[in-house]
Amino acid sequence: MELALVKALTTLSGVLGDAEKKMASKSVLVVGATGHLGRHFPSALKEKGKDVLLLLRKETVQSTDQAKRALVDGFVKQGARIIEGNMEETASLERACAEADAVISAVSSTLAAQPGLLNAAKKTGRVQRFIPSEFGFDHTLVPKGTCALLDWKQGLQGIFDQTKIPITYVYSNAFMSYWGSGLGQLGLTEPPRDQINVYGDGNVKTAMVTCEDIARYTVSILDDSRTVNRHVAISPEDNLYSQNELIAHWEKRVGLKLKRNVVSDAMLEGAIEDLATKPEEMLDLIYTQLTRAAWILGIASNKRSDALEATELYPDIKYERVETFLDRFAK
């Protein structure tokens, strides 16, 4: 009886081990690798021992722009393999996906083209995990019509859900490089030293994560069977800050007192209504809508009940704290 039990457990262990090996992705395709977030995935994947494939436009690969050239050369030096193509070319998408076990999409301007990428991945019969570019705020936490960007993502998610490829949706809340660097005021590349816009009462909290840490968590999610067809939020409790707290920390750090320009709920609503009548101001409209979602509605301080929490799944990942991030600018 005991011998039979041992044999059964040994067999089960082997089956589970084979399943884990089958799920492990050796080759990962990253689309949008030259973007603000996407550029952090190649190194995070390499740290996990993955073979990295990057779909890059021909003009990007052959660019004479010094910064872009350095970025691409850096990818190649890390061991990434470049596949020329773009999101609008079905043939190049299929060619890229044919060599991948998993796909990470970090696109921004070509969000709407992602169904083509998903179809290419599905056609291969090889791709075991697809992570779409849903990074940022969880659109399900606010009513439709709150933000054009979140509405687009919601529409795409409806398309993604119809596929049979295992998908994981990752919500990283506020990019620290956007929200933290401006002390909550979008559009600033570093904390101000004179004045700052404060939205509402300034006490609503938002969870912030660096792009480097978003990449590290996402790469850990890739081969985790617990996250298949699930929604995962990255919401570090230690990085849950209000604007008032961000400002207070910065003032203490640099020994300055900022002038606070209070922007009320009504003022934000008025700005949104005005921008909505100007199609050429779409980016400003989205920025303003996201500001309302974060600092008035508190979208990034909440989490859906069925979402997994990345910081709990991977407690070994030591994420960067807000204070350390702001220290980058204090020198």
N, C-alpha and C positions, 0 to 999 in steps of 0.2 A: 504493500500500500504506500509506504513512504517512498520507495524507489520509484513507483509510478508517478507520485506527486512531484518528485525531483525532476524526472524526465519531462513532465508536462510543463513545469515552470521553466526549464531550460529551453524547451521548444518555443514557449511563449516569449521568452527573452530574446531569442534569436529572431522571431518574427517581428517583434517590436523594433529590434535593432535594424533589421532590413528595411522596415518602414521609414525609420528615421533617416537611413542612408538614402533611400529613394526620394525622400522629401528634400534633403539637403541640395541646395543649388550650387553647382560648381561655377557656372558661367552666368554672369548677370549683365543685362543690357541696361544702360542708363540713358534716358532721353532727356535733353534739357541740361546737359552737364556743364554748360558754360554760364548758366544762370546764377542768380544770387544764392539760391539754395543748392541747386544741382552740382555746383563745383565741389561740394564737400563730400559727395558720395564716393567718387573713385578711391580716395585714400581710406575712407571708412570700410569699403569693401575689401581693399587690399589687406587691411589689418586682420580681416576675417579669413584671409587666404583664398579669396575669390578671384576668378578670371574676370576681368572687367572689359566690357564692350561699350563703346560710346558711339551713338549715332550723331554725327556732326555734319552740318551743311558744308558743301564744297568751299564756299566763300569763307567759312570760318577756319577750315583747315589751311587754306591758302592765304589767310589774312596777313596783311603787312602791319596791322595795328600792333604796337609793341606789347601792350597789356594782354591782348587776346592771344598773341603769338606765344607769350610766356606761359599763359594758362594751358594752352594745348600742348606745348612742349613738356610742361610739367606732368600732364597726364601720361604722355608717352614714356617719360622717364620713370614713372611709377609702374609701368608695365601694362597700361591700358592699350587696347587695340581699337583703332579708329575705323569706323565704317561710314563712308560718305553717303549722305542721303538726307531726307527731310520728312516731316510729318505729312506732307501733301503727296508724296510719292509712294504709292502702294508697293511697288516693286522693292524699293529700298527698305521699307518697313518689314516686308516679308523676309528679305535677305538678312536683315539684322536679327530678327526674332528667331530665325531658323537655327541660330547658333547659341541661343540663350535658354537657360533653365528657369530664369526669372527676369522680370522686367520692372524697373522703377522709373516712373514718369515724374519728372520735376519741371515740366513745361509751364509756361505762364501765358505768353501771348498766343500760343496755339492750343489752348485748353480744348477748344471745340473740335479739334482734329483727333482727340484721343480715341474715339470709337474705332477709327481706322487702325490705330496701333493695337488696340485690343483684338480686333478681327485678325490682324496679321499674327498676333501671338497665338490665338486660338487655332489658326490654320496649321501651324507647325505641329501641333499635337505634342510638343515638347515642353512648353512653358508651364511650370508648376505653380507659379505665384505671380500675380500682377498687383503692383501697388500704384494706383493712379495719383495724379497730382491734386489731391484733396487737402494738402497741407494748409495749415492756417486754422481759422475758426470752423467749428462744427456748424454747418448750415441748418441742421435740424433743430437747433436751440432757439431759433428766431423764426417768426412768421415769414412766409414767402412775401417778397416785396420789400423786405428790410434792406437788402443790399443786392445790387445787380450781379456782383461777382458770386455771391453765395447762391443766388438763384440759378446761375449758369451751372455751378457745380452740382446743385441738386438735380437739375435736369439730366446731366451726364451720369449721375449715380444711378438714375432709373434705367439708363441704357446698360451700364456696366452690370447691374444686378441680373440681367437677362442671360448673361453668358454662363458657361459651365466652368470657366477657368477659376481656380481659387483666387479670391481677391481679398486684400486687407486694406481698409480705409484708415489712414493715419491723420489725426488732427493734432497739429503741433501748437495750437493756440497762437499767441503773439510772437513773431520773430523778434528776438531781443535786439537784433541789429536795426530794426525799423522802429520799434516801440520804446525800447530801453534807451537807445542812443539819443532819442529826442525827448526823453522824460515824458513819453506819452503823446507828444505832438508829432504826428506823421510829417515826413518831408524834411526833417532835420537829420543831418549826418553825424552830429555830435551834440552832447548836452549844451544848452545855451548858458551864457554867463551874465545875461542881462535881464531878459524877460521870457515868460513862458505862457502859453495858453493852457488854462485849466478848464476842463469840461465838466459841467454840472457842479456838484459839490466837491469833486476831486477825491471822493472816498470809495468809489467803486473799484474793486480789485480786478486785475488781469494777470493770468499766468503767462510767463515769458520763458522762452527757450532759445539758446543760441543755435545757429544753423549747423555748427559742428556737432552739437549734441542731438539735434533732430536726425542728422545722418546716421549717427551711431545707434540710436534707438531703432531707426527704421531698418538698418542692416541686421540688427538682432532679431527683429520681427520676421524677417524673410523666411527663416527655416524653422520657426516656432509653430508647431502643430496647433497650439492653443489659439493662435491668431487667425487661422484659416476662416475666411468668410466672416470676419468679425470687424468691429470698429475699435480702434485703439487711440486713446487720448494721451498726450504727453502734458501732464499738468503738475510740475514740481511744486509741492506745497511751499517750499522755501523761496520760490520765485513768484509767489502770488503777491503782487504789489498794487497799491493804489497810486494815483498820480501824486497825491500829497506826500506819500511815503517816498516815492522816487525823488521828488524835488527836495524833501527834507534831507535825505541821505546825500544828495549831490551838493547841496548848500554846505552841509557840515564838512564834506570831503574837500571842497575847494575854498571854504571860508568866505563865501559870498551869499548875498541875499537877492533872490530873483524877484522881479516885479511880476505879479500874477495877473494875467488878463483873463477874467472869468468869461467863459462862453457858456451861456445857459442852454437848456434843452430847447427852448423856443428859438434861440438863435441858430442852433444846429439844424432844426427842422426847416427854418426859413432858407438857410443856405442850400439844403438838399432840394427843396422845392424849386429854387431858382436854377440850380445846376441841372436839374432834370429836364429843363426846357432847352438846354444847350448841348446837343449831341457832341460837339467838338470838345466839351469839357468833361468827357466820360471819366477820365482818370481822376480828376478832382472830385467828381461825384462819388466814385467808389471810395476814395480816401475819406470823404466826409461821412459816408454811410458806415464805413468800418469804424470810424471814430465813435459814432453814435452807438454802434453795436457793442464796442468794448467798454466805453466809459460811462454810457448812460444805461444801456440794457444789461450790461454785465455778462455778455455771452461767454467770455473767457474765464469766468470764475465759476461756471457751472459745468456739469458733465452729465451726459445722458446715462440713464440707469443701466443700459445694456453694454456700455463701453468698457473695455478693459483699460487699466491704467499702466502705462509703460514703466513708470518709476517703481511700481510694485512688481511687475513682471521681471524687471532687470535691475534689482537693487545694487548690483555690482558696478553699474555705470555711475560714475561720479560726475554729475552735471555741473556746469559752471553756474555760480550764483550771481545774482544781479549786482551785488556789491563788487565782486571781482571784475565783472564786465565793465562797470562804470569806471573802475580804476584805470582802464586802458586810456581813458580820455583825460585823466587828472594830472598827467605828467607835464 
